[in-house]
Amino acid sequence: MTTISASSRVSDPPVRVVVLAGGLSHERDVSLRSGRRVTEALRTAGLEVTMADVDADLLAAVSDARPDLVWPLLHGATGEDGSVRDVIELLGLPYLGTGPRASRLAWSKPIAKTVVAQAGLATPDFVTLPQSLFRELGAARVLGAVLTRFGLPLMVKPSHGGSALGVTLVRDAADLPRAMVNAFAYADSALIERAITGRELAVSVIVDAGGPRALPAVEIVTDGPYDYDARYNPGRTEYFTPARLTGAEAKEVAAVAVAAHLALGLRHISRTDLILDAAGVPQFLEVNVAPGMTETSLFPQAALAGGYELPTLYRSLALAVLD
């Protein structure tokens, strides 16, 4: 099995880790599943681990415990928008993952797309529209302008959030108003982008002594949209890990994921979602600073395909933060 550079010390007492999971976002259940999996793996690797929910008792509990490391595995708001990470820094505790400012960049899909485009990466053409604009200008005229500008098909998404909640593939103009309503249920602004056909890929990045590097890409094949149900309920989605890519394609998508990680100033781990289009160009969709760690999540699949044992990898990532 592959290993990454990290301290090989034997902890006596063992390193104490608090895994943050749960919270009150729409992705609470996914976060709890991720937290349980990572907690189990770290305990297998010999670390002393407590899993804590995010509630009114959290600050007192963490302050009293003074863990060596905090691992935020919160998905959705607060966990990925930088706010909980700000609080962890206020407490003076080391933590695994991206800092609060870069988390805010990555959390906003429009901002992340703008940053990576400025770094030279390809991303589908898009526009971001707040819900208030439709009330002021009239939905019919605004959506008519969208269709004139982009045509069909379109992807409509909340401007932030994960797990494909509120995301709709629009093939018929009559379905666009409902897609906007779905997106606005999860955010005040919606990102509308030209839908790209091609192979859907997820490329996870870890940082070791040599800097950021990509794990093998995961190819995602579904019998419909890769929505929340397809992501977290086995059976609807087929994964190919590593992805069915040529050597040149694999190298290119890995380079894009690392470039996005660097352009956005991310740390330790990330996952970039992209489409390899018909011309062989990787099209950046979004990046995740708290990749899912459930039994069907993409980061663990990529790690296993890369030759890692999950307890060993997670322990190495944790100890590397403390070195």
VENDA-V704578 format. One record per pair of residues at least 12 apart in sequence whose ideal C-beta (glycine too) atoms are under 6 Angstrom apart, sorted by the first residue. I is the first residue (numbers start at 1). J is the second residue. Records with the same first field share a line. If there is no record, write none. Layout:
I = J ; J
This chain:
1 = 307 ; 309
2 = 307 ; 308
4 = 208 ; 316
5 = 208 ; 209
6 = 316 ; 319 ; 320
7 = 319 ; 323
14 = 46 ; 47 ; 48
15 = 47 ; 68
16 = 48 ; 67 ; 68
17 = 42 ; 47 ; 49 ; 67 ; 69 ; 71
18 = 50 ; 52 ; 62 ; 67 ; 70
19 = 35 ; 38 ; 39 ; 51 ; 71 ; 73
20 = 52 ; 72 ; 74
21 = 35 ; 51 ; 73
22 = 53 ; 54
23 = 54 ; 74 ; 78 ; 79
25 = 76 ; 77
26 = 76 ; 165
27 = 75 ; 76 ; 163
30 = 75 ; 163 ; 292
31 = 73 ; 74 ; 75
33 = 294
34 = 73 ; 292 ; 293 ; 294
35 = 51 ; 73
37 = 293
38 = 73 ; 293
39 = 51
41 = 310 ; 311 ; 314
42 = 314
44 = 311
45 = 311 ; 315
69 = 94 ; 318 ; 321
70 = 88 ; 93 ; 95
71 = 96
72 = 84 ; 97
75 = 162 ; 290
79 = 290
80 = 107 ; 289 ; 290
81 = 104 ; 107
82 = 100 ; 103 ; 104
85 = 100 ; 103
86 = 100
94 = 321
96 = 268 ; 318 ; 321
97 = 268
98 = 266 ; 267 ; 289
102 = 264 ; 265 ; 266
103 = 289
105 = 264
106 = 264 ; 287 ; 289
107 = 160
108 = 160
109 = 159 ; 191 ; 286
110 = 128 ; 159 ; 191
112 = 287
115 = 263 ; 264
116 = 260 ; 263 ; 284
119 = 263
121 = 256 ; 259 ; 284
122 = 281 ; 283
123 = 284
124 = 193 ; 194 ; 196 ; 283
125 = 194
126 = 191 ; 193
127 = 192
128 = 159 ; 189 ; 191
129 = 190
130 = 188 ; 189
131 = 184 ; 188
143 = 176
146 = 192
147 = 173
150 = 194
153 = 171 ; 195
154 = 170 ; 192 ; 195
155 = 169 ; 193 ; 195
156 = 168 ; 170 ; 179 ; 183 ; 190 ; 192
157 = 183 ; 191
158 = 183 ; 186 ; 187
159 = 187 ; 189 ; 191
160 = 187
161 = 186
163 = 228
164 = 227 ; 228
165 = 186 ; 228
166 = 182 ; 183 ; 185 ; 186
168 = 182
169 = 225
196 = 275 ; 277 ; 283
198 = 275 ; 276 ; 277 ; 278
199 = 219 ; 276
200 = 220 ; 275
201 = 217 ; 219 ; 243 ; 253 ; 274 ; 276
202 = 218 ; 271 ; 273 ; 298
203 = 217 ; 253 ; 257 ; 272
204 = 271 ; 299 ; 302
205 = 257 ; 258 ; 261 ; 270
206 = 269
207 = 268
212 = 258 ; 261
214 = 254 ; 257 ; 258
215 = 302 ; 303 ; 306
216 = 242 ; 302 ; 305 ; 306
217 = 243 ; 253
218 = 239 ; 241 ; 298 ; 301 ; 302
219 = 240 ; 243 ; 244
221 = 238
222 = 236 ; 237
223 = 236
232 = 296
234 = 296
239 = 301
241 = 301 ; 305
242 = 305
252 = 282
253 = 282
256 = 282
257 = 272
260 = 272 ; 287
270 = 287 ; 289
271 = 288 ; 291 ; 299
272 = 287
273 = 285 ; 286
